[in-house]
Amino acid sequence: MNTGLRQVLRYAGVPVDAAEPVRRQFGSRLILIVTVALLPLLIVDVPQWLFVLSQIIWGSGMYIGISVASDKPDRR
């Protein structure tokens, strides 16, 4: 994960500097929440702009969740 994204996530309160189990748990919960929250929009007839916006939000949530869950600590 690059330093810019790490700083933004740290400012948002995401545990990017926590131990690996904590990061994995947070990342997997974020992926689950984003998926479950936006899943009804695939079934219900919504305007196209709302569907596109939901896909952008879902993609962002997946990217952040995977980045946090699979981030390796810096070896110094």
CYANA upper distance limits for C-alpha pairs under 8 A (distance plus 0.5 A):
  1 MET  CA      5 LEU  CA      7.31
  1 MET  CA      6 ARG  CA      7.12
  1 MET  CA     67 SER  CA      6.90
  1 MET  CA     71 ASP  CA      6.86
  2 ASN  CA      6 ARG  CA      6.75
  3 THR  CA      7 GLN  CA      6.58
  4 GLY  CA      8 VAL  CA      6.87
  5 LEU  CA      9 LEU  CA      6.60
  6 ARG  CA     10 ARG  CA      6.49
  6 ARG  CA     16 VAL  CA      7.23
  7 GLN  CA     11 TYR  CA      6.62
  8 VAL  CA     12 ALA  CA      6.78
  9 LEU  CA     13 GLY  CA      6.83
  9 LEU  CA     14 VAL  CA      5.77
  9 LEU  CA     15 PRO  CA      8.37
  9 LEU  CA     16 VAL  CA      7.55
 10 ARG  CA     14 VAL  CA      5.87
 10 ARG  CA     15 PRO  CA      7.17
 10 ARG  CA     16 VAL  CA      6.79
 15 PRO  CA     22 VAL  CA      8.06
 15 PRO  CA     23 ARG  CA      6.85
 15 PRO  CA     26 PHE  CA      8.22
 16 VAL  CA     23 ARG  CA      7.12
 16 VAL  CA     68 VAL  CA      6.77
 18 ALA  CA     22 VAL  CA      6.67
 18 ALA  CA     23 ARG  CA      6.76
 19 ALA  CA     23 ARG  CA      6.90
 20 GLU  CA     24 ARG  CA      6.58
 20 GLU  CA     69 ALA  CA      8.10
 21 PRO  CA     25 GLN  CA      6.57
 22 VAL  CA     26 PHE  CA      6.61
 23 ARG  CA     27 GLY  CA      6.46
 23 ARG  CA     68 VAL  CA      6.27
 23 ARG  CA     69 ALA  CA      5.68
 24 ARG  CA     28 SER  CA      6.54
 24 ARG  CA     68 VAL  CA      7.41
 24 ARG  CA     69 ALA  CA      4.57
 24 ARG  CA     70 SER  CA      7.56
 25 GLN  CA     29 ARG  CA      6.60
 25 GLN  CA     69 ALA  CA      7.79
 26 PHE  CA     30 LEU  CA      6.59
 26 PHE  CA     65 GLY  CA      7.94
 26 PHE  CA     68 VAL  CA      8.17
 26 PHE  CA     69 ALA  CA      7.70
 27 GLY  CA     31 ILE  CA      6.77
 27 GLY  CA     64 ILE  CA      7.88
 27 GLY  CA     65 GLY  CA      4.52
 27 GLY  CA     66 ILE  CA      6.64
 27 GLY  CA     67 SER  CA      8.22
 27 GLY  CA     68 VAL  CA      6.06
 27 GLY  CA     69 ALA  CA      5.25
 28 SER  CA     32 LEU  CA      6.69
 28 SER  CA     65 GLY  CA      6.86
 28 SER  CA     66 ILE  CA      8.20
 28 SER  CA     69 ALA  CA      7.40
 29 ARG  CA     33 ILE  CA      6.53
 29 ARG  CA     65 GLY  CA      8.47
 30 LEU  CA     34 VAL  CA      6.59
 30 LEU  CA     61 GLY  CA      7.26
 30 LEU  CA     62 MET  CA      8.15
 30 LEU  CA     65 GLY  CA      6.19
 31 ILE  CA     35 THR  CA      6.59
 31 ILE  CA     61 GLY  CA      6.81
 31 ILE  CA     62 MET  CA      6.00
 31 ILE  CA     65 GLY  CA      6.12
 31 ILE  CA     66 ILE  CA      8.31
 32 LEU  CA     36 VAL  CA      6.51
 33 ILE  CA     37 ALA  CA      6.36
 34 VAL  CA     38 LEU  CA      6.64
 34 VAL  CA     57 ILE  CA      8.46
 34 VAL  CA     58 TRP  CA      6.47
 34 VAL  CA     61 GLY  CA      6.73
 34 VAL  CA     62 MET  CA      8.16
 35 THR  CA     39 LEU  CA      6.32
 35 THR  CA     58 TRP  CA      7.24
 36 VAL  CA     40 PRO  CA      8.20
 38 LEU  CA     42 LEU  CA      8.04
 38 LEU  CA     54 SER  CA      7.09
 38 LEU  CA     58 TRP  CA      7.70
 39 LEU  CA     43 ILE  CA      7.85
 40 PRO  CA     44 VAL  CA      6.62
 41 LEU  CA     45 ASP  CA      7.73
 41 LEU  CA     46 VAL  CA      7.33
 41 LEU  CA     51 PHE  CA      7.37
 41 LEU  CA     54 SER  CA      8.28
 42 LEU  CA     51 PHE  CA      8.34
 46 VAL  CA     50 LEU  CA      7.01
 46 VAL  CA     51 PHE  CA      7.06
 47 PRO  CA     51 PHE  CA      6.95
 48 GLN  CA     52 VAL  CA      6.65
 49 TRP  CA     53 LEU  CA      6.57
 50 LEU  CA     54 SER  CA      6.58
 51 PHE  CA     55 GLN  CA      6.79
 52 VAL  CA     56 ILE  CA      6.84
 53 LEU  CA     57 ILE  CA      6.76
 54 SER  CA     58 TRP  CA      6.51
 55 GLN  CA     59 GLY  CA      6.49
 56 ILE  CA     60 SER  CA      6.63
 57 ILE  CA     61 GLY  CA      6.61
 58 TRP  CA     62 MET  CA      6.60
 59 GLY  CA     63 TYR  CA      6.57
 60 SER  CA     64 ILE  CA      6.64
 61 GLY  CA     65 GLY  CA      6.39
 62 MET  CA     66 ILE  CA      6.44
 63 TYR  CA     67 SER  CA      6.45
 64 ILE  CA     68 VAL  CA      6.52
 65 GLY  CA     69 ALA  CA      6.51
 66 ILE  CA     70 SER  CA      6.37
 67 SER  CA     71 ASP  CA      6.19
